[in-house]
Amino acid sequence: MWLSGGFFLGWAVGANVAATVFATAVAARMLRFSTAVELSIVFIVLGGFINGPAATETLNRLGPVATLPSAFTLAVVSAAVITCMSALGLPVSAAQTGVGALLGYQLFQQGTISTPAQPLLRTIMITWICAPVFSALIAFLLYKATVQVFRRLPMPIFLMDQALRLGLILAGCYGAWAFGGNNLANVVGFYASQDLFAPVHIGPWVISQSRILALLGGFAIAAGIASFSHRVMLTLGRDLVKLDAITALLAILAQALVVDFLAHSWEFGKHTLPAIPISVSQALVGAILGIGMARGIQTIKLKILGNIIVAWITAPVFSAGLSYLLLRLAHRLA
């Protein structure tokens, strides 16, 4: 019963956040929605199973959840905020709603953010700001380089169409893999500190609880992608900036590179950047904006961009406030 909150959250993430992976390809009519759903499911589950535990551990360090009822509450709060944004057709960050819910939990438990969690929280917030900027820069440079290549190497239209379609599929699969490795933490992170499953032994391999949770979260995300992701795909891939097949490919590739990079921990001299669950939708919006700037600022629909930014700001605030209020209410009723 307590895990049902995690399944609801996984469904909400699939309906909203995972839709960004193939959004530009579907909107550019280079890939059918049904094909995008099938590929997303396969590669998100694989990426989460193999790379997901690293970002889950980072989220757990921000503030381990002590009880199953609390984990259930935080998962439901995060899912509810994401679902509301999905109904409005706005992409929102599962990382932001998840971190917001964890902060609300810490405020309920301690009245403040714990001192050990503060440096990690600052790192996460800085990463959230930098991720769309890096995506925009990568997409901008990719677009400029691609324009030069096509000017010097003309290609028959039929051959170009087939190459772009294949490129979109490969980039989308890579993006789904990166999404699974980075964002499964947002679905199962609330349950990471609980003792739920014994390790499963299959021959010489041992499947830990974190990987079991990643599999369950992957299947929950799959249900959300299949049932409710189409509207968000069109908001990102069609409404913000009009994309053709080439720019759709570049946007997906720029997004995937940033998300995959942050799914792993990195050593920079004496400093370590941990695996951080980031906003995949922010990375994609940054990539789309980078292409828009390369083509001319007039191609960007600033009103839609403003609505998306407002959703990014309000989502973690709502998650923190709602989780705090629900936990306080449950405590008084108990």
Secondary structure as UniProt FT lines:
FT   TURN            2..3
FT   HELIX           4..16
FT   HELIX           18..20
FT   HELIX           23..27
FT   TURN            28..29
FT   HELIX           33..62
FT   HELIX           68..87
FT   TURN            88..89
FT   HELIX           94..110
FT   TURN            115..116
FT   HELIX           117..152
FT   HELIX           157..188
FT   HELIX           189..191
FT   TURN            192..193
FT   STRAND          200..202
FT   TURN            203..204
FT   STRAND          205..207
FT   HELIX           209..228
FT   HELIX           230..234
FT   HELIX           235..239
FT   HELIX           245..261
FT   TURN            262..263
FT   STRAND          266..268
FT   TURN            269..270
FT   STRAND          271..273
FT   HELIX           280..295
FT   HELIX           297..299
FT   HELIX           302..333
//
